Amino acid sequence: YKALHNAKSKANKSRTLFAIAQEHLIYGDTDSVIHYTKLLKTIDSPQGVLPINTIRYQRLLGQGKLLGGLYNDALKAFIEGLELSQKTGKKTETAWLNLELGRVYGFKYELKKA
């Protein structure tokens, strides 16, 4: 949190917020994951939000929603990220988001979709 307070550039603030959100994800603190992930969306560069940052934002948001049992919201976040990753050709992110979609469908017992 001190690093976030001391971060001067938007890039440093973005990296720090992402790290904080990931830590909360590890510890299972759903509300904090969603809170810090949403704060991430408020930071953009002069060129606008980079697609990879938006994809990672959607993935982290979906993970937070999944952790909280908000399966439909998690699906929405993952699908939005997946569409952007496919459109921009980000194959690694596409693979991760497909994996996350499978996890959500598994929790929903929609095994054919998983």
Residue pairs with C-beta under 8 A, 6 or more apart in sequence:
1 20
3 12
3 16
4 13
4 16
4 17
4 20
7 13
7 16
10 43
10 44
10 45
11 45
13 43
14 40
14 43
14 53
17 36
17 37
17 39
17 40
17 43
18 40
18 56
18 60
20 32
20 36
21 32
21 33
21 36
21 37
21 40
21 60
21 64
22 60
24 32
24 33
24 36
24 64
25 33
25 60
25 63
25 64
25 67
28 67
30 64
30 65
30 67
30 68
31 68
33 60
33 63
33 64
33 67
34 61
34 64
34 65
34 68
37 57
37 60
37 61
37 64
38 61
40 53
40 57
40 60
41 49
41 57
51 84
51 87
51 88
51 90
52 88
52 90
52 93
54 81
54 84
55 81
55 84
55 85
55 88
55 90
55 93
55 97
56 81
56 93
57 81
58 77
58 78
58 80
58 81
58 84
58 97
59 77
59 78
59 81
59 93
59 96
59 97
59 100
61 77
62 73
62 74
62 75
62 76
62 77
62 78
62 81
62 97
62 100
62 104
63 74
63 100
65 71
65 73
65 74
65 77
66 74
66 100
66 103
66 104
66 107
71 104
71 107
71 108
74 100
74 104
75 101
75 104
78 97
78 100
78 101
78 104
79 101
81 93
81 97
82 94
82 97
82 98
82 101
84 90
85 91
85 93
85 94
85 97
86 94
101 113
102 114
103 114
105 111
105 113
105 114
106 114
